[in-house]
Amino acid sequence: MNQELPIQTQDLSDELYERFQLQVNKGQEPLRIDKFLASRIEGASRNKLQQAMNLGMVQVNGQAIKANYKIKPLDQIIIYSDISPEQTAVSPEPMDLSIFYEDKDVMIINKPAGMVVHPGSGNYSGTLLNGVAWYLQQQNPELSEETLPRFGMVHRIDKNTSGLLVLAKTDLAMRQLAKQFFDHTVNREYIALVWGDVQEDKGTIRAHVGRHLRFRKLFEAYPEGEHGKEAITHYEVIERFGYVTLVRCKLETGRTHQIRVHMKYLGHPLFNDDFYGGDKIVKGTVYARYKQFVENCFEICKRQALHARTLGFVHPSTGLTINFESPLPVDMEEVIEKWRNYSATYKK
C-alpha cells in the first residue's frame, strides 16, 4: 500500500493521527532513520520524511527524533500526520449501520463500541466511513469510488465508545455544524460508569487536555494550562454502587479522550478503560469472590463503559433545535445491573 505522508508547515496541534508504525528487526545495523524509512514506505521521499521529523511527527520509542537519528534493533517507530485520515480515500464496504435519523443535510448514526470511525493506521477498512460510503453507493449505484461525495465529520467518538455521531451531508451543513461545535453550543451528554464513590453529587472539571509528553497515544490533564487545550466537563451522579458510580457527563468542550482523561484526573477512571487504568480493580475488597465478580463484569463490558447518549444541535437548514437520545447498549446495561445487585447485597 502506498503510504502518503502529507506534511503541513503550521505548528503542530494536539490533533495528530497515526499513519504508520513498525518495529525494527533484531538484526538491523545502525542506519539513519530517514534512509531506513524511505526504503520501507512506498512513495515517501527522504525530504518529506525529514520535514516530518523537523515537525516532531516521527517518534521513536515515544520520543521525537531528528533525521540523523540512527535506528537500533527493536526500536518502535510511529509516524504521525496533522491531516485527518478522512481526507484519504475511503473504499465502500457493506456493513450494518444504525442510522438514527437522516435528511438531505445530516445523518445521525448510533455507533457500536469496537467500530473505528474513520480510516487510519492499521484501520484502512471496516470503519464507519467505509460503511457510509457503501450506503451512499447503494442509494446512487452510478457513483464510483472516485465520485462518492464526502460526508463531513465535525466530531468523533473513540473506537470503544458507543453512541451518537452526526455527519454533515452538504458543505453548508458542514460549515454550520463546525461552527456550533467550535462555539460549544452543541448538547452532548455521555453516560459513564466510573471507579470509586464520586464525592460530590455534581461538579465541573476544568483542566487542559493534551497529548502525553512521552506516550503520544495517551492524553493527560494539565490543571495549570501549561500544555494542551482548554477542556471543561460537567458531571452529575446518577446512581452510586459503592465501589463504582454511574455518572452523566456533559461536554462543554470536545477534546480527544476528554471524559476519560478528566475522570481519571478526578480520581475516578472509567470502568474497564485500558488506556487510563480502569481495566484493573481500582476500588473494592481483597477477597477472591470480589475479584471474580469484577472479572465477570470486565467480560460483559469489554471496553470503557462510556456511551454518547444525547446529541442536540440547531439544524443547519431549518434553524430548529433537534435532539436525539440513544438507549444504553446491552453490555453497559448488564454490567450496571450487576453492580446494582452487588451493591444491594454487599454494602460497604
JOMO-V587334 format. One record per backbone hydrogen bond with DSSP energy under -0.5 kcal/mol. NH is the residue of the N-H (numbers start at 1). CO is the residue of the C=O. If there is no record, write none. Layout:
{{NH/CO} {NH/CO}}
This chain:
{{3/1} {3/42} {4/2} {16/14} {17/81} {19/79} {20/79} {22/77} {24/75} {28/25} {33/69} {34/67} {36/32} {37/33} {38/34} {39/35} {40/37} {41/37} {42/40} {44/41} {45/43} {49/45} {50/46} {51/47} {52/48} {53/49} {54/50} {55/51} {56/53} {57/52} {59/57} {59/78} {60/63} {61/76} {63/60} {65/58} {69/66} {71/31} {71/69} {74/24} {75/72} {77/22} {77/75} {78/59} {79/20} {80/57} {81/17} {84/82} {87/84} {88/85} {93/130} {99/97} {100/98} {100/108} {101/108} {103/106} {107/167} {108/101} {109/107} {109/165} {110/98} {111/109} {111/163} {114/159} {115/112} {115/159} {116/114} {120/123} {121/18} {123/120} {128/116} {129/117} {131/127} {132/128} {133/129} {134/130} {135/131} {136/132} {137/133} {138/134} {139/135} {140/136} {143/140} {148/144} {152/168} {154/152} {154/166} {161/158} {162/306} {163/111} {164/308} {165/109} {167/107} {168/152} {169/105} {170/105} {174/170} {175/171} {176/172} {177/173} {178/174} {179/175} {180/176} {181/177} {182/178} {183/179} {184/181} {185/180} {186/180} {187/312} {188/186} {189/310} {190/249} {191/307} {192/247} {193/305} {194/192} {194/245} {195/269} {196/243} {198/196} {203/235} {205/233} {206/204} {207/205} {207/231} {208/222} {209/229} {210/220} {212/215} {212/218} {216/214} {218/215} {220/210} {222/208} {223/221} {225/222} {229/209} {233/205} {234/250} {235/203} {236/248} {237/201} {238/246} {239/246} {241/244} {243/241} {245/194} {246/239} {247/192} {247/245} {248/236} {249/190} {250/234} {251/188} {251/249} {252/232} {253/232} {258/255} {261/257} {262/258} {263/259} {264/260} {265/261} {266/262} {267/264} {268/263} {271/193} {272/278} {273/270} {274/272} {278/273} {279/273} {282/280} {291/287} {292/288} {293/289} {294/290} {295/291} {296/292} {297/293} {298/294} {299/295} {300/296} {301/297} {302/300} {305/271} {306/304} {307/191} {308/162} {309/189} {309/307} {310/189} {311/324} {312/187} {313/322} {315/313} {315/320} {319/315} {322/313} {324/311} {326/309} {333/329} {334/330} {335/331} {336/332} {337/333} {338/334} {339/335} {340/336} {341/337} {342/338} {343/339} {344/340} {345/341} {346/342} {347/345}}
